[in-house]
Amino acid sequence: MWKILRIICAVAAAVLVTACIFLGIYVSFMAAIGCAVGALFLFVLCMLFKYLQEEREEKQKNKTKNLPPEDDAQH
């Protein structure tokens, strides 16, 4: 789930950066600044989702390492 959210935020941030350039040229500087702030916010969310994904993967990795070895005689 975190990976999908990371991709969505990264794509949205890239779109906002592109829009920021055109807004700065054709509309106003303040619109470009607002767009850049939104892109920065999405980038920060992307980094947060990356951290959460790595934490979850590390927990799953530790769970599989701490499992007792399976004994073939039990099966």
C-alpha positions in Angstrom: 0.0 0.0 0.0 2.8 2.5 0.9 4.5 1.8 -2.4 1.4 2.8 -4.4 1.0 6.0 -2.3 4.7 6.8 -3.0 4.2 6.4 -6.7 1.0 8.6 -6.7 2.7 11.3 -4.6 5.8 11.3 -6.8 3.8 11.6 -10.0 1.6 14.3 -8.6 4.7 16.2 -7.4 6.2 16.0 -10.8 3.0 17.3 -12.4 2.9 20.2 -9.9 6.5 21.1 -10.7 5.7 21.2 -14.4 2.6 23.2 -13.7 4.6 25.6 -11.6 6.8 26.5 -14.5 3.8 27.4 -16.7 2.0 29.2 -13.9 5.0 31.3 -13.3 5.3 32.3 -16.9 1.6 32.8 -17.9 -0.3 33.6 -14.6 1.6 35.0 -11.7 4.6 34.4 -9.5 2.4 33.8 -6.4 0.6 31.0 -8.2 3.9 29.4 -9.0 5.0 29.7 -5.4 1.8 28.0 -4.2 2.3 25.3 -6.7 5.9 24.8 -5.6 4.7 24.5 -2.0 2.2 21.8 -2.9 4.9 19.9 -4.8 7.2 20.1 -1.8 4.4 18.8 0.4 3.8 15.9 -1.9 7.6 15.2 -1.9 7.6 15.1 1.9 4.7 12.7 1.9 6.6 10.5 -0.6 9.5 10.3 1.8 7.2 9.6 4.7 5.6 6.7 2.8 9.0 5.4 1.9 10.0 5.4 5.6 6.8 3.6 6.5 7.3 1.0 3.8 10.9 0.3 4.9 9.8 -0.1 8.5 7.0 -2.6 7.6 9.4 -4.6 5.4 12.0 -4.7 8.2 9.4 -5.9 10.7 8.3 -8.7 8.2 11.9 -9.6 7.7 12.5 -9.9 11.4 9.4 -12.0 11.9 10.6 -14.5 9.4 14.0 -14.7 10.9 12.7 -15.3 14.4 10.4 -18.2 13.5 11.6 -21.5 15.0 13.0 -23.9 12.4 10.5 -26.4 11.0 11.0 -30.0 11.9 10.3 -32.4 9.1 9.3 -35.1 11.6 6.3 -33.1 12.6 4.7 -33.2 9.1 
